[in-house]
Structures are given as structure tokens and as C-alpha cells.
Amino acid sequence: MTRIARAELFELTLPLLEPFVISGGAMTERRSLIVVLHDDAGHVGYGECPPFELPFYSEETLAGARDMIARVLLPRVLGHEFTGAEAVDAVLREGVRGNWFARAGVETAAWDLEANARGTGLATLLGLQLGVAPGASVACGVALGIPPDRDPAALTRSVYDAVRHGYARVKIKVAPGWDVDAVRAARNGLEGSDLPLTVDANGAYEWPRDEAALRALDDAGLLYIEQPLHPDELVGHARLGETLRTPICLDETLRDARAARQIIALNGPRVWNIKVHRVGGLTEVCRIYRLAAEYGAKLWAGTMPESGIGSQAALAAASLPLFVYPSDLEPSARWFGRNGDVIKLTMGRGGRMAVPDQSCGRLLDPGRFRLLTTPVLWGRQ
């Protein structure tokens, strides 16, 4: 039994090296919430809650998540005893619809607290929970936003740079009116390389209105087309998957295990992007993983992106055997500059990132954390 003796909530702000633009919006800095849980024995667990400030990606916003964590979720765990992170997840879910990011912030902190108490990392705990052996490293893919003024030459240069840096996959953001030209520009940057190319629409296309535009991508030699339609278009994604030769990958549609079961019932797409925080935490990742194993789905780990704290959960998930495609995990320097993150992520040769066998507290740069965070809440029982 573990008793949550103290809980803290911080807001973390990491300036981005350059604006990141997707079909729904843009950001110039990465703001998120950090949950810190302490037990009676002096162990500490860190979790991240990374929704955007505006609801262009998800219904959740940073302000709403802050209120939910402080007013509803942390009071449910503070001063109480739990048998493990799964028990924390059950308490957080009871009577709470949605609020996946808020729950994930607390839930992943509970997983990290358990990892700290056991003297291991999140990947090892996940492997024990699922009865599988995690890998020691994961393949990294780059995610490139829509360039300013939708300039094809700028995208070509970005793709060329990604190839030079050794990434294992290139993903570009697309939107209606910026798709075929974007793929052509990306191919120019990939000339002479056999790296797989994918596109991500973040739900920008409408079904069946934009079917012709999506068909135009079918001859582009893409590894998959990620989240072309609105998140609620489960039937549309299933029908599109039957129409196109290129596999459809689900991202925002895959909210949780309940959504996964519906996808399976519709004989829907078999490529799934698992974002730990979007689905509510690592316990839900385990539920989805078991369904994917039964269905034969191929997985990969997406990011928002998060700081190095939240990325530990994504790294752990990406190390599992069913995560067969390169992840969206990238070196911290790509987003925040050299030594800009609170936990530094690095990519080695072959475009791979090592999976730590330590908890977040042992990896954290405490000086950077103090500099870049603002206390929101502190509680002790």
C-alpha cells in the first residue's frame, strides 16, 4: 500500500525554437501542468498534463485541466492509500467523463511514484503489467508543421534537414489545400532516401465531402494517412479505410479503450497512434494494448509534444512490442533548444532514443525545473 502524503501542481512553460503549425492552430511556447506526488517514504512521482490553451486539438484546455486537477482529482488521492497506479486510475475515472489529459497528469505521476519506489523505470512497470519485454530503445520520427505561407521550398528544406539528422521517419502536417503540394515538396526533400513518409491532417477533412482530395493522396506512397477526418467520424474512417489502398491511422478518434472496441466492431483501421495523455494515462494504454493484440492493430507512440517529463510515459509505451512504427519522440533540442528541457531527450545513431530504467525524479534537472515552473497548488495530509 502507498499513501499519497503530499501533492504539488506546477505550470511549466517551455519556449519553442520556432512556431509549430497544424491544421487547427499554432503555438509559440509549450505550456503544460506538472503533477508531483509524494509518499510517506520519501518517494516522488512526476506526471504531465499537456492539453493546449485553446480547444483546436481536443475539447480540453489548459485552464480547464488546471481546475479539474486542483478541485476534483488531487483531493481524491491526497491522504489516501492505494495498491498501485491502477487503483489510482479507478478513483480518478469514477464519475468523471472525459478530462483525459487532466486524469493522465495525476495517473502518470502515480505510475512514476511506483517506479521510484521500486527503483526502476516506467517501461519495466508496463512490461510487468502486460507480461511483455520492453525494448531498450525506440525509433524516432520527425513531425513537421505547416510552413509559413505554405511555402513548398521551406518544407523541402525541413525534410532534407530531418534526413540529415538521422530520423527514422518523416511526418508532415496537411490540410485541405495543402496536401498534394506538401507531399510533392516532402518527396523533393527525401530524394535519395528510403525513409517512410506519412501525413497527418488532425481531423481537418470532412466526410464524404473531401473524399476526392484524400483519394489524391492514395498514389503518394505513404506509410499511412493519419487522422484525416473529425475524431467522431468512426464510420467515416472505417469506410475510407475500405476505399483507399493507403492504410488509415487513427489518432484523436482513439480516445480510450471504449473507442478502440467500436473501431474493432466496425472492422476499422488497424494503425493506431497511442498518445498516453490523450487516452487518460498508462492504465488505459494497457487496456488499449490488449485490444490491439487481439485485433492485430499496429501501434506507435505520438506526442503533443510534451516536455521530457511527459515524454517518459510515451517512451515507455513506445518500447512495447506492438509499437512497430517510429514514434513522434524527438530530441529536446529540436523543440526547446540545447539544454532547454527539464529532462533532456537525445537521439543516438540510427534515429533511436534510449529508454531509461529510472523514474523522472532521477532524470530531472532541478535547476531548470525551478526556473521554468510556477507553483499552482501545494497540499499535504
N, C-alpha and C positions, 0 to 999 in steps of 0.2 A: 504494500500500500504506500502511495506517495501523497503527502499532504502539500497542497499549494499554500505556502505560508505568506508569500508576497507576490504582487503583480505590478508591473510598470507598463506604461504606454507612452511611446515617443512618436513624434513625427520626424521623418528623415527626408532631407532634401538633397538630391544629387544633381547638380547642373549637367546637362548634356553637352557634349562637344559640338553638336550641330542639331538643328530641329529634326525630329522624326515624324514623317507624314504618312498616314494611312488614308484609306478611302473616307473614313469618318471624321478625322480631325488630326491635329498636330500637337506636339508638346516640345517645350524647350528645356524642361527640367523634369526630373523624376521624383515626385513626392509620394511617399508611402508611409504606412504606420508600422511600427515595430512593437511587438508584444514581448515582454520579458517576464518569465515565470520563475520563481524560486521555491525550492522545497525546504523542509526543516533541516536537512543535512548539508545545506550549503551548495547544492547543485543548481545550475541555471540553464534555462532553455530560451532560445530566441526564435520568434516567428515573424513573418512579414505579411502585411495586408496591403496589396498593391493595386486597388482599383484606380481608374483615372479620376480627375477632378470633375469632368463632365461625362454624361452618360452616352458617349458615342460608341463605346465598345460594349458596355454592359449596363444594365439598369442601376447597378450600384455605383455610388460615387464615394470619393474620399471622405467628405463630410458626413455622409450617411453612415459609412462604416465606422468612423470615429465614434459617433453617437451610439451605434449598436454595440460596439465593443465595450465602451465605458459604462453604459447604462444597463445593458442586458447581459452580455456574455461573461465579462470578467466577474461580476457578482455571483455567477453560477459556479465558478471554480474556486474563487478565493476563500481560503479557510476550510476547504473540503478535501476529503481523501479519495484517491482513485487507484484502481488496479493497473491502469495503463492509459495510453493515449486513446485507445478505442473507447474506453469508458468516458473520457472527456468529450469525445465526439458525440456520444449518445446524449450527454447532458446539453451540449450546445445545439443539437438538432431539435430537441423536444419543443414543440410549439413555435418553432421559428421556420417560416417559409423563406426560401431563397437566402439572401445575405451570405452567399458563398465565400466571398473574399473576407468578410468580417470573421466568419467562423474559421476559415483557414488560418488567419493570423494567430488565433488562440490555439487551434488544434495542432498546427505545426510546431508551435512553441512547446506544447506538451510532448510531442514526439522528440524534439531536441532535448528537452529536460530528461526524458528517459534515456536517451543516448548518452547524455553527460553522466548520468548516474551509473550507467553500465560501462562507461569508459570506451565507447565505440562511436560509430557514425550512423547517420540515418539509413544509408544503403544496407548496412548489415541488419538493422532492425526490420526494414522492409523485406529483405530476403528471408529472415526468420519467420515473419508473419505469413508470407506466401509460399514458403517451402521451396525457394529457388536460390540460386547462387548469383549474386550481383557481379557485374563486371568491374574491373579495376579502372577503366576509363571509358569515355563516351565520345562519339564523333560529333564535331561541332559544325553547324551550318550558319551562314550569314543571312540576316534578314535586312533587305534594303528597302527603304521607304520610297515614296513617290518624290522624284527630284523637283526642285523649284522650277516652276513654269513648265513642268512636264517635259523637260529637255532630254531627248534621247541620248545626246552625246554625254551628258552628265551621268546618266545611268550606265552607259557603256564603260566610262572611266571607273565608276564604282565597282562594277562587276570585275573588270580587269584587276583592280586592286585586291578584291576578295580572292581571286585566283592566286595572285602573287603572295598573299598572306597564308595560303595553305588550307583554307576551309574545305570541308568535305562535301558541301552542297551550297548552292546559291538559291535564295528565295527572293522574289521581288513582289512588291505590293502593286496590285492592279485595281482598276475601277472602270466603270463604263466610259468609253472614250480614251482610256489609257490601258490598253491590253495588248492588241496585236503589235502595235508600235513598240510597246515596252518589251515584249518578248523578243522582237527583232533586235532591239538595242542591246538586250542582255546577251543574245547569241553572239553579237559582234564582240562583246567583252569576253566571251567564253571561247573565242576562236582558238583552235589548237588544244583545247582542254576537253576532257570527257566528264567533267563534273556534272552531276544531275542538276536540273533546273526545275524549280516549282514556282507557282504563282499563288498569291493569297489575296482574296477580294474582301475579306472581313464582312461578308454578307451584303455587298454593295449591289448585286444584281437581283432583278425581280423575275419571278417565275410565273407564267411562261414568257413574259414579255421579252426578256433578254436571251432567250434560248439561242437565237442566231449568233449573237456575239460570243456566247460560250462555245458553240459549235466551231467557231472560227479558231478557237484555241486547241481544238482536238488534234490538229496536224502539227502542233508545235513541238512534239517530242518531250512533253513534260512528264516528270515523275508522277505528279498528281496535281489537281487543282483544288486548292484549299478554300473551304467555306465560301463558295460562290454566292449562295442565297442567304436570305434572312435566317437567323437562328431558329425561328419557329417553323420553318419550311421543311419538316421532316419528310413529308410525302414528296415535295418537290425535289429534294436531294436524292431520294430513292429513285424517282423517275429519271432524273438527269443522269444518275449512275447507270441506268439501263440504256440511255440514249448515246452516251459518249464512250469512246474506247479508253480515253484517259481516266484513270481512277479519280474519284472524288474523295477528298479528305474532309472530315468534319472537325470543326474547332468549337466555335461558340454554341453550336447546336448540342454538343455533348456536355450538358450542364452537370450531369450526375449519372449514377447507375440506372435510375429510372428512365432517363432519356436513352441510355445505351440499350436497355431492354426493348424500347419501342423501335429503335433503329434495327435491331435484330429481327423483330417481328415483321418489319416491312422489307426484310432482305435488303437493307440499305447498304451504304458504303462501308468498306472494310479497311479503310485507312483512317485512323483516329489520332488527332492531336490532343494529348493529355496535358493540360495546364493545371498543376497541383492546386493553385489558389483559385482558379476559376471553378473547380468542381467541389470546393469546400474543404480540401485538405488531403492528407495522405491515407487516412482510413477509407475515404471514398475512392481514392486511386486504387486501393486494394480491391474494392468491390468491382470497379470497372475492369480491372486487370483480369479478374476471374471470369467475367462475362466475355472479355475479348479472347481469352484462351479457349472457351467453348465455341465461340463463333468463328474463330480463325482470323480475327482482325489483326492488322499490323499497326503498331503504335510508334509514336515518337513524342518527345517532350518539348512543349512550347514554353515560351516565356512572355512576360508582359512588356518590356523586360523588368525584372526585379533587381534589387541590389544583390551583393554577394550573400546576404543573409537568406533571402528568399530563394536564391539560386541553389542553395544546398539541398532543398527539398526537390527541386527539379533535377539536379544531378543524381540524387538517389533514385528517383523514378526512372531516369534515362538509363541507369545501369542495369535494369531488369531485362531478362532475356527477350521478352516480346517487343521491346523498344528497338526495332530493327532499322529505322531510318535515322539519319543525323538529326540532332536536336537543334533548337534555336539558341542553345547556350553559347555565349561568346566571351572573349576576354573582357575584363572590366575596362581596359584601356580603350576599347572600341567605342564604348558609350560615354565613359566618365573621365577619360584621360588617365595617364600614368599615375598610380597611387591615389586615384580619386575615390575609390570604393572603400567601404568599411571592411569587407572581406575580399581580397584580391583574387580574381579568377584569371588563370593563364592557360594558354593553349600551346601544346607541345607539337612535336613533329607529327606529320600525318593528320593534322587537324583534329587532334584528340585532347580531351581535358581529363585530368586525373580525378578520381572520385575519392574524396577524403574519408578516412576512417576515424574522424574526430567530430565532436559536436561544434556548434557555431561559436560558443564562447571561447574555445581553444584556438579558433581561427581568426577571431575578431581583432581589428586594430582599435584598441580602446580610445586612443587619442583622436582618430578620425571620427569615431562614433560620437564622442562628446562634442566635437566641433560641428558636426553636421546634423545633430538631433536637437529637438526641443521637447522637454517633458510635457506630457499632456495629463497624465494620471499616475498616482502612486498609491498603492493600498497594501495594508498589512493586517493579518489576523493570526 
